Amino acid sequence: MQTTAKAFSITEFLGKINSKKIMNVISFAFIFLFRFIPAPDGLSVDSMQMIGIFIGILLLWNFAGIGWTSLLCMTVIVIFQIMTQTEIFANGIGNWVNSFLYAFFMISYVMAETGLSKRIAIWSVSNKFASRGPWTFIVIFLFASVFLSAFMSQTAALLVFIPIAEELFKELGLKKGDRLPQMIILGLAMCVGIGSSMTPIGHAIVLIPLTFLARDTNINIDVVSYSIVGIITGLLVFIAFILIYKFFYRPDVNPLRNFDSNKLRRELPPMSKQEKITAFVFVSVIGIWIIQGTIGNFYPAFGAYMSSLGNAIPAFIGVILLCLISIDGKPIMDFKVASTQGVPWNTLIFNAAVLVLSTALVQDKLGITKYFAKIVGPVVGDFSSFLFVLVAMFLLVLLKQFISSTIMATVFYSLLIPLATALGNVNVAALTTLIAAGASYAWSTPPSTIPMALAGGSGWVDLKVMLRYGLALAVAGILILAFVGYPVASLIFN
């Protein structure tokens, strides 16, 4: 009896040790014990410590979330004297990227609260062109999500379109399990990912590699220059997406022939003063960013002044105006509400930790990137620049289907750019642009992005279908980035 009881206790104990706890133990072992592994020639104890922190934190981010683990990341880097506290805050929380995102999240929140985001979505699908046929309607509807997510969080954009789609399904009598609604919901989740890769406006995934490049090389990629590459590749990926759906998925689109898209527009209330002013401020901020990237070609002095404002200050101006302007005695933006309900603080802390982790990893005093280049250099030394980029994009996009976008953007920048610099035949600005875009190409598994998780958990989408068609689109994205994106980016960043 005692043996049985003991065996039961051990079994019960083992049952309580789930995979998450095991991964936590493994992660902490990397963080605190990796420094005791003998360092190979070219690396030091501090180098091994940083590698252990890097691996351990990546594991924690994937298995324990991005909240307290991000604070742990910055804490252990200071504890082990990899960076000082001052350096941590300067490169992390105090970095301009977080300030920019903070302001733009608030503007996006007001756009949603005033109904402007929903109005843009409905306007896009209730025009005469969209009513020409079922496939025209589908293309316009899905492209509207691409357009909206190019200027705001892809999750927020998806949440604008899903209620509209579900209202559409209700009108047409479609139910869960039908192929048409599955295509539309899955398509929306994919399309907001495409849109978020097209501009750096409000997208941390895009901004992080660009920030690293400016830090390491003093090459500054402005909003317009990046967006040219992002929009060209994004449009081609969207076209590939539609072709895959039309000729391989082949849903029955006939129910859409009976749908009156103008009904959605007729049910919209008149545009309020709050909406109009929010739209004006939003367009003005976008306009300033465009001017910053173009005016220098015509008026160098003024262009230099505008560029000196950076991307965050125009967004700050937008927030200030929305807080100053009142309608019926009430400001369009309540700063306290927008900054608490509209700003995903978890994301900002995570971004800060990512920026710190990457900065620490590539420090010259550690020699990690030089060691990596020495090991991998002989393997890829004979690669042409195109083959190098193709292999890099294949690995980035394939792994991105299963790992966080921000992590992939950080890891691949940290590994590829020093290697590309050492090889000497790769345009590092063009490659950084592709890393920034490709890190958003995640369409085949729920863990890859929040929109894919929302689609997978909605009940409308079969996960096997998500995997099959998401991987097909990922392959198309790899080819487009390598064959089109890199040559275009190389021309721009010559």
Summary of the structure (lengths in Angstrom):
residues: 494
radius of gyration: 24.1
end to end distance: 78.4
largest distance: 89.4
contacts: 1717
relative contact order: 0.13
helix: 76%
strand: 1%
